[in-house]
Amino acid sequence: MKLLFENWRQYLNEEIDHYKEDLDIDDEGNVKLYHIGAEDLTVLDPKMAETGRRNYSKSEFREWDRPRVFFFTKMGQEDAAVGQVQGIPYITKVKFSKLYPVYKDPLKLSYPEMKEKFREIADLPEQHPRENNVFERVATLAEELYDYEGFIYPQRDDNIIVTMWKETPVDRIDQFYGG
């Protein structure tokens, strides 16, 4: 069954080849992701990231409050709102097939007919305010039904961003912006 889901995710992700063209994906299907954070980290924990929000992520959390960690998809990438992000650079590899293309939404998880399934999985009563947050609905359904671990989506200036809601192991790198 797991192989079936992996193959289905791979098929869905093939629909978003324009992401693949701009990503560094190895032969095993892993994409390199970069994060700027605090010193001496070996794991990025979304719950810890939520408590230490930085200016560039505060507006993102106003739209959707699920704890998550933001990643750049290419070396030297700047945040569209603030430019270069200050901090210690990290790198990780994540299976491309674990990243759900939230804006493309190939599984139609944002569609109104999925509200009932979301209420069932999240154990919510009808008309609960959480069902109206489409990002939360899609994340919950993508995670619970298809084992996704994060979203991949475009940002201004042809950049691609990834948000992960699962703990992610990272390695520190010497530099991110060059110089």
C-alpha positions in Angstrom: 0.0 0.0 0.0 2.9 2.3 0.8 4.4 1.7 -2.6 1.0 2.5 -4.2 0.9 5.9 -2.3 4.6 6.6 -3.3 3.8 5.9 -7.0 0.6 8.0 -6.8 2.5 10.9 -5.2 5.2 10.6 -7.9 2.6 10.7 -10.6 1.0 13.8 -9.1 4.3 15.5 -8.7 5.2 14.9 -12.3 2.3 17.3 -13.1 4.4 20.1 -11.6 7.5 19.7 -13.7 8.0 23.5 -13.6 9.0 23.0 -10.0 11.4 20.2 -10.8 13.2 22.3 -13.3 14.2 24.8 -10.7 15.1 22.3 -7.9 18.2 20.4 -7.1 16.9 16.9 -7.0 19.3 13.9 -6.7 19.0 10.4 -8.3 17.0 9.2 -5.2 14.3 11.8 -5.6 15.5 14.1 -2.7 15.4 17.8 -3.1 17.9 20.1 -1.3 16.3 22.6 1.0 17.9 25.5 2.9 17.0 27.2 6.1 18.4 30.1 8.0 18.1 29.7 11.8 19.8 29.7 15.1 23.1 28.1 16.0 23.8 24.5 16.8 20.7 22.9 15.4 20.6 19.3 14.2 16.8 19.1 13.8 14.3 21.8 12.9 11.2 21.3 15.0 8.1 23.2 13.8 6.9 23.7 17.4 10.2 25.4 18.3 10.1 27.5 15.1 6.6 28.7 16.0 7.8 30.1 19.3 10.8 31.9 17.7 9.0 33.5 14.8 11.1 36.0 12.9 9.8 39.0 11.1 9.8 37.3 7.7 7.4 34.6 8.9 5.0 36.5 11.1 2.6 37.4 8.3 2.6 33.7 7.1 1.5 32.6 10.6 -1.3 35.2 10.6 -2.8 33.4 7.6 -2.3 29.9 9.0 -1.1 29.1 12.5 0.0 25.5 12.1 3.6 25.1 13.4 5.9 24.8 10.4 9.4 25.6 9.2 10.1 27.5 6.0 12.8 26.4 3.6 14.4 28.0 0.5 14.9 25.7 -2.5 18.0 27.2 -3.9 21.3 28.5 -2.5 21.3 32.3 -2.0 17.6 32.7 -2.3 16.1 35.8 -0.7 12.8 36.1 1.1 10.4 38.1 -1.1 9.4 40.3 1.8 12.7 41.1 3.6 15.5 40.1 1.2 18.4 38.3 2.8 17.6 36.5 6.0 20.1 36.8 8.8 21.3 33.7 10.8 23.0 30.4 10.5 22.5 28.4 7.2 21.4 24.8 7.2 20.8 22.2 4.5 18.6 19.1 4.4 17.3 16.7 1.8 13.6 15.7 1.6 11.9 13.4 -0.8 10.3 15.5 -3.4 7.3 13.1 -3.3 6.6 14.2 0.3 5.9 17.8 -0.7 2.3 18.6 -1.7 1.9 21.3 -4.4 -0.7 23.3 -2.4 -1.5 25.9 -5.1 -1.9 23.3 -7.8 -3.8 21.0 -5.4 -3.9 17.9 -7.7 -5.9 15.9 -5.2 -8.5 18.6 -4.9 -8.1 18.7 -1.1 -9.2 22.3 -0.9 -12.5 21.6 -2.6 -15.7 22.1 -0.5 -16.6 18.5 -0.8 -13.5 17.6 1.2 -14.8 19.5 4.3 -16.6 16.5 5.6 -13.6 14.3 5.3 -11.5 16.9 7.1 -14.1 17.2 9.9 -14.0 13.4 10.3 -10.2 13.1 10.4 -9.8 16.2 12.6 -12.7 15.1 14.8 -14.5 18.5 14.4 -18.2 19.3 14.8 -20.0 20.8 11.8 -19.4 24.5 11.2 -16.2 24.5 13.2 -14.0 27.6 12.4 -11.0 25.4 11.6 -12.8 23.9 8.6 -12.7 27.3 6.9 -8.9 27.5 6.9 -8.1 25.9 3.6 -4.4 25.6 4.3 -5.1 23.6 7.5 -7.7 21.4 5.7 -5.3 20.6 2.8 -2.4 20.0 5.2 -4.4 17.7 7.4 -5.8 15.7 4.5 -2.5 15.6 2.6 -0.7 14.3 5.8 -3.4 11.9 7.0 -4.5 10.4 3.7 -1.3 10.6 1.6 1.6 10.9 4.1 2.8 14.3 2.8 5.1 16.2 5.2 5.0 19.7 3.8 3.9 22.1 1.0 5.8 23.3 -2.0 4.6 26.5 -3.6 5.8 29.5 -5.7 6.9 32.8 -4.2 7.4 36.1 -6.0 10.4 36.5 -8.3 10.2 32.9 -9.6 11.3 31.5 -6.2 9.9 28.3 -4.7 9.3 27.9 -1.0 8.7 24.7 1.1 7.0 24.6 4.4 7.5 21.4 6.5 5.2 20.5 9.5 7.3 17.5 10.4 10.6 17.6 12.3 13.5 17.8 9.8 17.1 16.8 10.4 19.6 19.5 9.1 23.3 20.0 8.7 25.0 23.3 9.1 26.7 24.8 6.1 29.4 27.4 5.9 27.6 30.0 3.9 24.3 30.6 2.1 24.5 34.0 0.4 28.1 33.8 -0.7 30.7 36.2 0.1 
